[in-house]
């Protein structure tokens, strides 16, 4: 993994030498901060391919976006340079961000395994910070920051997409199964907020636990967990992913499973077949020999955001790049123009509903209405005012 990170850390440059006219251009410099030994990318986890979990380093997606945009950068006389820095803690992440800003980085990209690490970076610099992979809702609410932007859909966007799908299919009575971790508890609360928002009902909530202790065997038995009540669907919250993948087709009643197993809401899936997505996936797979995950898509989008800012202001300065980054619409091969929400920095975007084999549907679901932008039916809307930081 260290060798792979070192390879990714080679400078990614676009549009610097293609034409003599570019000599006067000022390249937009950015730094991608990643963990030195990422537990999310351990071989055993990557091989199992849990839905919604990363499959490789974020630098792959960023580099693909810069390669895809070479002609556009050349034509505009613009340049983008991205360097990668590996860190081992919140303190080293903070130090790396400060060093990057001092070295001239106009944007910091972050792919870190801890929300606290990300906040350490956001609090250390005065340049825009792009969050590539953290879905925690608190980053868009009580812990939001003025210059923090999110490419990864929030957890609330995922649960809203699922709730809309259940409403459209009239699966209104739900059995909610929740894992033992603190993260599972937080995500279950978010799911319940979406369930309430769209008028669904929770018939029962039950804890499960994977354990080698014989006394806790019943807590991992799908037949026991799904017996004794009536429901239209089972919603499973499993941040680890191991229990959820084994739940479909093992429930007492013949009912669909949604959440972290069965039908899952993601920002991207390699089997999406519309709006130029197959071409993006083919380029990624050819370059990196693995499927393009939702995390790869957000990294690719981060690269496209950098390119858009550089093209909008080929000679800078950093303030012009930051302004363009926050306001320019971006195409992500999902059929609609996407932009950052002014109230919490979240990239508004459609969600894909997938069973892992293909994309079943997209959200927002047809028939869902909104007074200004239908994409704002996914996640925290402006009237909720969850983010108090000035933007």
N, C-alpha and C positions, 0 to 999 in steps of 0.2 A: 504493500500500500504506500510506503514511503517512496519507493521508486516511481510509482504511478503519480504521486503528488509532485515529485520533482520534475517529472516529464511535463505535467500540466503547468508547472510554474514557469516554463519557458515563456518569454514574452510573446503575447499574441498581438500582432500588429496588422492593421489593415489600412490601405490607402496611403502609405508613407512614401513610396518610391515609384509609383506607376507612371506618373507624368512629371516632367520638370516643374510644371506650374504648382505642384503640391509642396515644393520646397518652402514656400511662404506660409503654408498652412500650419496651424497649431494643433497638434494631436490632442484629443481628449484622452487623458490618462485616467485609468481606473485600477483599483486593486481588489482582487477576489480573495477573501479570507476564509480558509477552510480548516477543519481539524487535522492535526498531523496523523493520527490513527483513528479513523472514523469508525466507531462501533456499528453504525448503521450499514456499513459496507463490508462487514465481516463475511468471509466467503460462504459460510454455512447459511447466513441470512440471504445473501444475494442469490444463491442457487435456488432457494425456495420460492423466490419471486412473489412475495406477499403483495397483494394489491394495495396500492397507495404508498408503498415503501420505495426508497431509492434503489437504483440498480448500478450506479457508477458515479464518478466524480462530476461535480457541477461544471468544471472547466470544459468538459466535452461539449456541452450545450452552448456555452458562451462562444467557444471557438467556431462552432458550426455557424452561428449567427454572423460572426464577422466574416467568415469565408463566403457565406451566402450574399453578404452585402458589399462585397469588394467593388463591384461595378458601380453601385450607387455612391459609395464613398469617393471613388475615383472621379466620377462625373461632377461631384460637388466640390472637389478639391479639399476634402475633409479627411481626417485620420482618427483612428481609435487604437489605443494601446492598453492592453490588460495584462497585469502581472499577478501571479498567485502567491499568497503567503500562508504557510501552515502555522497553526498555533496549537497550544496544549492546554490552555486555561482561559478563564475570563480576563485575567491580568495580561497574559500574552496577547490575547485578541485586542485588548484596549491599546497596548503598546504598538502593535502592528498597525492599527488604524491611525494612531497619531503619527507614526513614522511615514505612513503612506501619504497622509495629508501634507506633511512637511516636504515630502519629495515631489509634490505637485499633483497628486491624485485629485481629480475633481469629483469623483464618485467612488464610493466603497460598496462592493458587492459582498454579501455575507451568506455563507452556507454553513451554519454551526449547529451542533446537536443540542444546545441548551438555549432557552429563551433568555436566561440571565447573561450568557456570553454575548448574545446579540445586543442586549440593552447596554452592556458595557461599551460596545463599539459605538452605538448610536449616541451615547452620552459623551464620548471622547472627541468627536469631530464636529465640524461645522459645515461639512459637505453632505449632499444627499447620500443616504444609505439604502441600498436595495436588498430587501429580504427575499431570498430565493426559495426557502424551503420550510420556514416555521409557520404553522397554521394556527398558533395559539391566538385565541380571541382577545386576550388581554393586551396584546401588542397593538390591537386596533381600538382598544377601549381605555381602561384606566392606566395602562402603561404605554400609550401611544407617544410618539415623539414628532416634533414639527417637520423634520426632514427625513422621516422614515417611510419608505414606500414598500408595498408588499406585492410581489409577483405571484406567490403561492396563494391560492384561495384560502380563506379563513375556514376554521372548523364550522362556523355558523353558516357559511355559504354551502358547505357540503351537506349539512343537515337540512337546510332549507330546500336544497335540490331534491333530497330524498323525500321530504315531507310533501313537496309539490307532486312528486311522482305517485306517492301513495294516494293523495287526494284524487288525482286524475283517474286512478284505477279503482277508486272507491274501496280501498283497503283501510278502513278507518279505525279498527280495533287492533291494538298492538300489544305484543308481549315484548317487554324490554329486558334484555339480558346484559348485565354490566360486570366487567372484570374487576379484579381486586386492587388495581393500582390507583394512586391519586390522580393520575392523568385520565384514567378511565372514568373516575367519578366526575371530573370536570367536564369531560366530553359528553357524559350522560346528561349532565345538567343542560348543556347546549342542545342536545337532541330533544330534551323535554321542552325547551323554549321554542324550538321549531315545530314540534308536535302541537303545542298550544297555539302558536301563531296561525297554523293552517287548519285548526279545528279538529284534529285527530284526538283519539282517546287511548290512554294506556290502561289495558285490562289488568296487567300485573307487571311488577318489576322484581326481577330475581337475580341474585348474585351467582356467579360461577367462578370456579378456581381450578386451574390445572395444578395438580399436586401429586407427589409420589407417596404421600401419607395415605394409607388405607382408610383412615377415619374420615378423610375428605373426598373419598372416591365419588360420592353422590353429587358433589358440587361440579363435577365435570361430565356428568351423564346427560346427554341431550334428551333422552326419553323422559327422565325424571324432571328435568328443568322445564320441559315444554308440555307437561301433563297438568290436568286439573283445572284448566281454564279455557275459555273460547277466545280466539283471536283470528284476524285476517292475515297478519304477517308477523314475523319475528324480527325485531330490530336488535342487533348485537353490537355492543361497544367493546372492542378488543384492540387496544393500541399495539399490543405485541403481534397479533395476527394469527397465532397458532390455533387457538380455539375456534375462531370464526371461520377459518377455512374448512373445518371439519363439520360444521353445523348443517349446511344445506342437505336435504334428503334424509336427515336423521331426526326430524321433529315428529312428535306424536301425531299431530294433525298434518295433512298434506298442504302446507302453507309455504309461501315464499319467505326467504331470508334476505334482509337488507342491512345496511350499516357498514360493517367491516368484513362481511362475508356475503356471498350470494350476489346481490345487486349493490354496487358500490359507486358513490359519486366522486369523480376525480376531475382535475383540471385538464387531463390529457390521457389518451390511451393509444397505443401503437396501432390499434385496429380501426381508428376513426377514418372513415372513407370519403369525407367531403371537404370542400373548400381548400383544396391543395394540400391537405394533411398527409395523404399517402406519399407525396413527393418529399415532404419534409422528413417523414419517417424513413423513407428509402435512403436519403442522403445521410441521415444520422446512422442508420444500421450499417451502411457501406463503410462509413468512416470509423465506427467504434465497435462493430461486430456484436451488438446487443440491442434489444428492443428499447425504444425511446419511452421513458417513463414520464410521469407527471412532473417529477423534479427536473428531469432533463428539459422538458418544455419550458419550465419557468426560467431555467438558466439560459435557454435559447432566447426567450423573450427579453431577458435582461440585456443580452447582447444587442437585440434589435432596438431596445430603448436607448442604449448608448449610441448606436448608429443614428437613430432619429435625432438625438440631441446634437450630435456632431454635424450632421447635414444641415440642421436648422441654423447653426452658428459655427461655420467652418473655422473661424479665427478666434472663437471664444468670446469673452473670457469665461471663467468658471461660472460666474453668476448667470450668464446667458445660457450655458449648458444646463444648469440646474432649473432655470425657468422653463426651458424647452422640455426637459425631461418630465416635469410635473404636469404639463398641459397638452403635449402633443398626443393625438390618437395613434394607436399602434395596431397593426394587423398581425394576428396570431394564428391564421389559418383555421379559425373557428367560425367564420361566416359573418362576423360583425366587427366594427371598429371598437377598440377597447381603450379605456383611459383610466387614470387614477382618480379615485373619489377625493373630492376636496376635503371632506370631513374626517377621513381616517387614513388616507394614503393607500387604500386597497385598490388593486387593479380590478375593475368591474369586468366580468367575463362570463360566458356560458359555461355550464358544467356538463360533463359527460357521464351518463349512467351506464356502467359496464358490469358484466359478469366475469370478466377476464378473458372471454373468448371473442367478444365483439362489443361494439357500442350499441346498447339497446335503445336509448333515447337521449335527448338533451334537455337541459333546464336553462332558463325558465320554460315551464310547460305551457303549451298553447292554451289560452284562456285565462292565464294569470295576467292581471292588469296592474299598471303603475302610472301615476299622474305625469311622470317626466321620462323615466328610463326604465324599461322592463328589466334590465340587468340588476337594478337596485332592489328587486324582490329577493335577491340572494345575498344574505349577509345583513349587517347592521345598516339601516337606512338613516338618512340625514336627521329626521325628526327624533330619533332615539338619543342623539347627542351623547354618545358614550365616550367619545374622545374629547378631552377638555384642552388639549395643547393647541396653541395658536398655529394656524397653518397659512 
